Amino acid sequence: MQAILGDIVALEVDAIVNAANSTLLGGGGVDGAIHAAAGPELLAACRNLGGCPPGEARITPGFALKARYVIHAVGPIWRGGTRGERQLLASCYANCLALAAQHAASSVAFPSISTGAFGFPISEAAPIAIQTVANFLKANGKLDQVLFCCFSPADLSIYRRLLS
């Protein structure tokens, strides 16, 4: 596991994770950037998936991206932490990792799911992400590389502190 600062759409990994909304039809932030970089085929593929509930994930080809796959993860909207948000976020990461393993991906890059427009505090989301990935790797060991691709130096600092 490693935390980096960068643009997730430019990474050369087997799969990148898209912090998507439940329609899977594109949006702002990382979702919009991934759809723009992957090309119109990604939207067409997502239309065929019929959406995705929070806590779950779906997979499509990467199309024009360097990554072979895009794993679309729908994280929870933060509502104060009393409506199962932490469990849904952990489920989101675990489902992404399971899909990566099922599709023989050996490297996966995650954005910080739910911490943008969905309002999940990064200080609570990052430990959930890291612990869920660590548990998966310990139990499965099928991934060679997991990157946490951070959008800001502040987020990167939180992830690196937790990983050290």
C-alpha positions in Angstrom: 0.0 0.0 0.0 1.2 3.4 -0.9 -0.2 6.9 -1.0 0.6 9.2 -3.8 -0.4 12.7 -5.0 -1.6 12.7 -8.6 -4.2 12.3 -11.3 -5.8 8.9 -11.1 -6.8 8.9 -14.8 -3.1 9.0 -15.7 -2.0 6.0 -13.7 -0.7 2.9 -15.3 -2.4 0.3 -13.1 -4.7 -2.6 -13.9 -7.8 -0.9 -12.3 -8.7 2.6 -11.1 -11.6 3.1 -8.8 -14.1 5.8 -9.7 -15.9 7.5 -6.8 -19.2 7.4 -8.5 -22.8 8.3 -7.7 -25.5 5.7 -7.7 -26.6 6.3 -11.3 -23.0 5.6 -12.6 -23.7 8.1 -15.4 -20.9 10.6 -14.5 -20.8 13.6 -12.3 -18.2 16.0 -10.9 -14.8 15.6 -9.4 -13.0 12.3 -10.0 -16.1 10.8 -11.6 -16.3 13.5 -14.3 -12.5 13.3 -14.9 -12.6 9.6 -15.4 -15.6 9.7 -17.7 -13.9 12.5 -19.8 -10.6 10.6 -20.0 -12.2 7.2 -20.8 -14.3 8.5 -23.6 -18.0 8.0 -24.5 -17.8 4.2 -24.4 -17.6 4.4 -20.6 -20.9 6.1 -20.3 -22.5 3.6 -22.7 -21.1 0.7 -20.6 -22.3 2.3 -17.4 -25.8 2.8 -18.8 -26.0 -1.0 -19.2 -25.2 -1.6 -15.5 -28.4 0.0 -14.2 -26.9 1.9 -11.4 -25.3 0.8 -8.1 -26.3 1.2 -4.5 -24.0 2.7 -1.9 -21.5 0.3 -0.5 -21.3 -1.7 -3.7 -19.2 -1.5 -6.8 -19.4 -2.4 -10.5 -16.7 -2.9 -13.1 -16.3 -1.8 -16.7 -13.4 -1.7 -19.2 -11.1 1.3 -19.0 -11.6 2.2 -22.7 -9.3 5.1 -23.5 -7.6 5.1 -20.1 -4.3 3.5 -19.4 -6.0 1.3 -16.8 -7.7 -1.9 -18.1 -10.6 -1.5 -15.8 -12.7 1.1 -14.0 -14.3 -0.1 -10.8 -17.2 2.2 -10.0 -17.7 2.5 -6.3 -20.6 4.3 -4.7 -19.7 5.5 -1.3 -22.1 6.7 1.4 -23.1 10.3 1.8 -22.0 11.5 5.2 -25.0 12.2 7.5 -23.2 12.6 10.7 -22.0 9.0 11.1 -25.2 7.6 12.6 -26.6 5.9 9.6 -24.1 3.2 8.9 -21.8 5.4 6.8 -18.6 3.7 8.2 -19.8 0.2 7.4 -20.9 1.2 3.9 -17.6 2.8 3.2 -15.7 -0.3 4.3 -18.0 -2.4 2.2 -17.3 -0.1 -0.8 -13.6 -0.7 -0.5 -14.0 -4.5 0.1 -16.3 -4.8 -2.9 -13.8 -3.0 -5.1 -11.0 -5.3 -4.1 -13.1 -8.4 -4.6 -13.9 -7.2 -8.2 -10.2 -6.5 -8.9 -9.3 -9.9 -7.7 -12.0 -11.6 -9.7 -10.7 -9.8 -12.9 -7.1 -10.7 -12.2 -6.0 -7.1 -11.6 -2.7 -7.0 -9.7 -2.6 -3.3 -9.2 -5.5 -0.9 -8.1 -5.6 2.8 -7.5 -8.2 4.3 -5.2 -9.3 7.9 -4.8 -10.5 8.9 -1.4 -14.1 7.6 -1.7 -16.9 9.8 -0.3 -14.7 12.6 1.0 -15.5 15.1 -1.7 -19.1 16.0 -2.5 -20.4 13.3 -0.3 -18.9 15.0 2.8 -17.3 12.0 4.6 -14.5 13.5 6.8 -11.1 12.4 5.5 -9.9 11.9 9.0 -12.5 9.1 9.4 -12.5 7.8 5.9 -8.7 7.2 5.4 -8.3 4.8 8.4 -11.4 2.8 7.1 -9.8 2.6 3.6 -6.4 1.5 4.9 -7.7 -1.0 7.3 -10.1 -2.5 4.8 -7.3 -2.9 2.2 -4.9 -4.3 4.8 -7.5 -6.9 5.9 -8.2 -7.9 2.3 -4.5 -8.2 1.5 -3.9 -10.3 4.6 -6.7 -12.6 3.7 -6.3 -12.8 0.0 -2.9 -11.5 -1.1 -4.0 -11.4 -4.7 -2.9 -7.8 -5.3 0.7 -6.7 -5.8 0.0 -2.9 -5.5 -2.7 -0.7 -4.0 -2.3 3.0 -4.4 -4.3 5.7 -2.6 -4.2 8.5 -5.2 -4.7 11.7 -3.3 -6.0 14.9 -4.8 -4.5 17.3 -2.3 -1.3 17.5 -0.3 -3.4 17.6 2.9 -5.1 14.3 2.0 -1.7 12.8 1.1 -0.3 13.8 4.5 -3.2 12.0 6.3 -2.7 8.8 4.3 1.1 8.8 4.6 0.9 9.3 8.4 -1.6 6.4 8.7 0.5 4.1 6.5 3.8 4.7 8.3 
